[in-house]
Amino acid sequence: MKGGVEMNKSKINTIVGSIGAFIGVFVFIAYIPQIMNNLAGNKGDFIQPLVAALNCSLWVYYGIFKPDRDIPLAAANAPGIFFGLASALTALL
């Protein structure tokens, strides 16, 4: 019976992790309106997206280089590097 419970927990963790990774990508796609506003001349703050990009860089590094790789973690945070940097840079220009 214990093997069935462990398998069920593993399946649930996989499903929850996949949903979390999918939603995590949208967190960073939400920077697109700020980038568009920055480019239109309505400058936003650059600190928060820059810190988000640095945070995402660390999580991607961790996900790829830890002993048992966590590709969903790295994939969910990878867009944050690009969109965070794009948002921060357009706020400065």
matplotlib code that plots the C-alpha trace (Angstrom):
import matplotlib.pyplot as plt

x = [0.0, 2.8, 4.2, 0.8, 0.7, 4.3, 3.4, 0.3, 2.3, 4.9, 2.2, 0.6, 4.0, 4.6, 1.2, 1.5, 5.1, 4.1, 1.2, 3.5, 6.1, 3.4, 2.0, 5.5, 6.1, 3.1, 4.4, 7.3, 5.2, 3.3, 6.3, 5.3, 2.9, 5.6, 8.1, 5.6, 4.9, 8.7, 9.2, 6.2, 7.9, 6.1, 9.1, 8.7, 11.0, 14.0, 15.0, 12.2, 12.6, 16.4, 16.2, 13.7, 16.1, 18.9, 16.7, 15.6, 19.2, 20.0, 17.1, 17.9, 21.5, 20.3, 17.8, 20.4, 23.4, 22.0, 22.8, 19.3, 18.4, 15.1, 14.4, 10.8, 12.2, 14.8, 12.3, 9.8, 12.4, 14.2, 11.7, 12.1, 15.7, 14.8, 11.7, 13.2, 16.3, 14.2, 11.9, 14.8, 16.8, 13.8, 13.0, 16.5, 16.5]
y = [0.0, 2.4, 2.1, 3.3, 6.3, 7.3, 7.0, 9.1, 11.8, 11.8, 12.2, 15.1, 16.8, 16.5, 18.0, 20.8, 21.5, 21.6, 24.0, 26.2, 26.3, 27.2, 30.0, 31.2, 32.0, 34.3, 36.2, 37.4, 37.9, 40.5, 42.8, 43.4, 46.2, 48.0, 47.6, 49.0, 52.0, 52.6, 52.6, 55.0, 57.5, 56.6, 55.4, 53.0, 51.9, 49.9, 48.4, 45.8, 44.2, 44.3, 42.4, 40.0, 39.3, 38.6, 36.4, 34.4, 34.1, 32.4, 30.1, 29.1, 28.4, 26.4, 24.4, 23.4, 22.8, 21.1, 17.3, 16.2, 18.9, 20.7, 21.7, 22.9, 25.3, 26.6, 26.9, 28.8, 31.4, 31.7, 34.2, 36.4, 37.0, 38.3, 40.3, 41.6, 42.9, 44.3, 46.1, 47.5, 48.7, 50.3, 52.2, 53.7, 54.7]
z = [0.0, 0.8, -2.8, -4.1, -1.8, -2.8, -6.5, -6.0, -4.2, -6.9, -9.6, -7.6, -7.2, -10.9, -11.8, -9.3, -10.4, -14.0, -13.3, -11.2, -14.0, -16.5, -14.4, -13.5, -17.1, -17.1, -14.1, -16.3, -19.4, -17.3, -17.8, -21.4, -20.6, -18.6, -21.4, -23.8, -21.5, -21.1, -24.8, -25.2, -22.8, -19.6, -17.6, -14.8, -12.0, -13.1, -9.7, -9.3, -12.7, -12.4, -9.1, -10.6, -13.5, -11.0, -8.9, -12.0, -13.1, -9.7, -9.9, -13.5, -12.5, -9.4, -11.5, -14.1, -12.0, -8.9, -8.8, -9.8, -12.4, -12.0, -15.6, -14.9, -12.3, -14.7, -17.6, -15.5, -14.5, -17.8, -19.3, -16.1, -17.1, -20.5, -19.5, -16.3, -18.1, -21.0, -18.6, -16.5, -19.6, -21.3, -18.0, -18.2, -21.8]

ax = plt.figure().add_subplot(projection="3d")
ax.plot(x, y, z, "-o")
ax.set_aspect("equal")
plt.show()
